Amino acid sequence: MHTEVQHRRNRISQLRAARGVGKGLTEPGHNLGDDDPLVIVERAALTKQDAELARLKRLEEQHGARPRVLAALVNAAETWIKTASASMKIAMYPVEPSQLKKGESIADAVERLRRRGRELQADLDRVRAAPWPSALARERMRAQIASMAEAGRPLAHHLVDHGEPVAFATRSIPARVLNVAPEAIAFSEIPDTLALLAWLHQDELIRRLDAEIDTTADDANALDADQRRHAEAEILADRLSIEREEAELCWQQATDGGPISLRLDLAPEALLGVTLIPEQG
């Protein structure tokens, strides 16, 4: 096909070349214009051959990619099966045949489902990035300050019992030791001034941090742990359902002789058409 296309191009060049000019051609030119019937016929034939060549190239690429895609899918499925919990059993999960919309091809339906999957991923990202309720933030902050204050509490019983100095909290600081081989790390103890500050001014520190939380709080969009778990579970279930339908359509398209368009990041359960259920003890 490549030879035929090149021959056709040479023929057009020959027809359009100036009469008597044969440079690079097998015979002298004919000095025909672009509107000449012979040139028009040859150009139309070249257009068809170019289109056919492009089609054959696409088919070649699809068939060449097919083994690589299948190998990657098999590897992903095997990895998932090997890492599945021993307390779970893999069972088939029947999927209802997908209903195509009027005038919709399988490829169109797959793209529609993938678009919905991207929307669900955006919803999941919003849930995971949602702020925490200010009440919960205050609770965690108070627990943190109380822990710091307790850690920073000086120990006076050494002075009372043994006449030794009051013991203040310290913390360990790592540091690289230079100009030695092999490289080494040293540690030094320094006073834990932040913990001591929390012990000295716990109430004032909490009051000022409360004000900071008020400034940054976004309770209208906040989610606590239970709300996050519920929202994530709902979105993930919807996404898995969409991916099951997508995988079913892709397998159908491949069965009909079309390209394998399965995404490598599909959920393994969707790819294999299975689900995990607890083993009966």
N, C-alpha and C positions, 0 to 999 in steps of 0.2 A: 504493500500500500504506500509506503514511503517513496518507493521508486516511481510509482505511478503519479503521485502528487508532484514530485520534482519534475518528471517528464512533462506534465501538464503546464507547470510554471515556465519551463523552457520553451514550450510551444507558444505560449502567450507572448513571451519576450521576443521570440522570433517573428511573430506576426506584427508586432509593434515596432520592431527595429527598422531603421532606415534601409531603404532598398540598397542592396549591394554590400551592406555591412554584415560581416559574419564573425566578428570578434566574439569569442566565447560561445558561439553557436555552431551547430553542426552544418548549417547552410545559411546563405544570406537572408537578410530580413525582407519583409514584405511591405513595410511602411504603411500599416493599416492603423486607423484611428480606433479609440476606445468604443466608438459607436458602430464600428463595422460588425456585421452579423457574425463573421467568423470569430472575432474577438469576444463578442457577447456570449456565443455558445461555449467557447472554451472557458470563459470566466465562470459561467453557470456550472459547468462540469467541475471546475476546480473547487467552487464553494461546496458542492455536494461531497466531493472527496475529502475536503478539509473537515467537514462535519462528521463524516464516517470515521476518519482517522481519530478525531477527538473522542468519539464514542468508544472506539476500540481501546483507546488509551485508558479511558475511565474504567472500562471493564477489566482491563489488565491490572490496574491499580487495586480495584476492589477484590479481585481474586487473589492477588498477591498479599493483600492485607488480611484476608480471611483467616489463614493459618495462625498469624501472629495474634489476631484478636481472640481466636478460640483458645490458644495456648494461655493467654493472659487471663481469660475468664475461668478456665479450668484451674489455673494456679490460685486465683482468688477464692474460688469455691472450696478447693482442697484445704487452703489455709484456714478458712472459716470453720470447716467441719472438724479439723484437728484441734482447734482452740475452743470448740463448743464445750460447755460445762458437762461433766460426766453425769450430773444429776438431771440433765435434760435429755429428752428424746426428740429426734428429728422426725417429723411427720409431714406427709404431703398436705399442701394447702390449696384446695380447689379455688380457682379464680373464675369469676363469671366472664364470659366473652365480652370484650369491650364493644360498646355500641358506637359506631362511627356517626358523626353528624352528617346532615345532608350535604352531599357533594364533597365530603372529606375523604382523603386518601389515608392509608395507614401512616405514611410519613407525616402528613398533616396532624393526625391524631397524636402521634408520638411527640411532635413538637409542642402541641397544646398541653400535653401532660407534663413535659419538661418545664414549660413555662410556669405551670401551676406549682411544680416542685421548687422552682427558684423562688416563687412567692412565699411558699411555706418555709424555705430556708431563711428568707429575710425576716419572717415572723419569729422564727426560732432565735435568730441573732438578736432581735429586739428584746425577747424575753430574757435571754442570758445577759444582756447588757442593761437590763432595767435596774434603776436604783433601789436601794433597800429602804424600808419605812424608817422615818426619823425616830420613832419610838424604839425600834430595834437597834438603831445606831446608838442611841443614848444608853441603852442597856449594855451593849457591848463595850462602849467607851467607859462606862462606870466600872465594869469588871476589869478592863485593862488597867485603869488608873489604880484601882484597889490592889491589883496584883503587883504593880510597880511600887506602890506605897509600902506594901508589906515587905517586898524585897529590899527596899531602901531603908527600912527601920534599923537604926543603929543598935548594937548590942551593948548594953551598959552593965550586964551582970558580970562581965570580966573585971570591970572596975570595982564592983561591990565585993565580989567573991575573992579576987586575987590581987586587987590593986593595979591591974593592968589597964592600958589605955582603952577607951571606948572603941569597939570594932565597927568600922563603917563598911558598907557594901562596896564591893569592887566588881569589875568585869574584866574578862580576858580579851586581849586585843592581839590578833595575829599580825605578823610582819614578815616580809621576805628578807632573808639574809643574803646580802649581795657578796660577790667576789668569792664564792665558795663553789666547789664542785663535789658531789652533785648539789643542786639547789636545795636550800633548806628553809624551813619556816620556824620562826621563834614566836613565843607568846610572852606578853607582859601583862601585869595586873595594874589597872588604873581605877581610881575612885569612880563609882557609878553615880555621877552627879544628878542624872535625870531621875533615877530612883529616889535619891535623897530629896530632890525637889518635890516629887510626888508625895513623899511622906510629910514634908514640911507644909505644903500648900494644897493638899488634896481637894478641899472644898472649892477654893478659888480656881484651881485648874479645871475642875468639873464645870463650874459656872461659865468659864470662858469657852470651853469646848462646846457646851450646850448652845452658846450663841453662834459658834462656827457651824454647828449642825443645822441650826435654824436658817442660816444664810444659804446653805447648799442643798437643803432638803427639797425633794420633788415627790411628795406623797401622792400626788394625783397619778403618777406613773409608776409608783413603787410597787414591788412585789416581795412578799415574804417567802420563806423556804417552801411552805406548802403550796402557795400559789404558783411558784416557779415549777415545782415538780408536776403539778397538775397540768399547767399550760404546756410544758415540754412534752409530757406524755401524750397529750391530745394532738399536738402538732406532729410528733414523730409517728404516731399511729396513722394520721392522715397521709403523711409523706410515704410511709411504707405501702399503704393502699394504692397510692398513685404509682409508685414504682412497680408494684406487682402488675398493674394494668399495662404500664409501659413495657415491661419485660415480655408480657404475653403477646403484645402487638409486634414487638421486634422478632420474637421467635416465629410468629406467624408469617412475617415478611420474609424471613430467611427460608422458611419451609416452602414458600411460594417461589423461591429462586432469587429473591432480592438480596441486597447486601446485609451483612450482620451489623446492625447499628446499635447494638447494646453498649451502654456506657460501662466502663470498667469500674466506676464508683457506685454502681447500683448496689443496694443492700443485698447481701448473699441470699437472704430468704426470698427476695423477689426474683433474683436471677435463677434460683433453683426451683422456685415454686413450693417452698416448704415452710414449716414453722417449728418453733421449739416449744415442747410441752414438758412439764415435770414428769419424771419417772415415777411410776406407782411403787411405793415401798412395800 
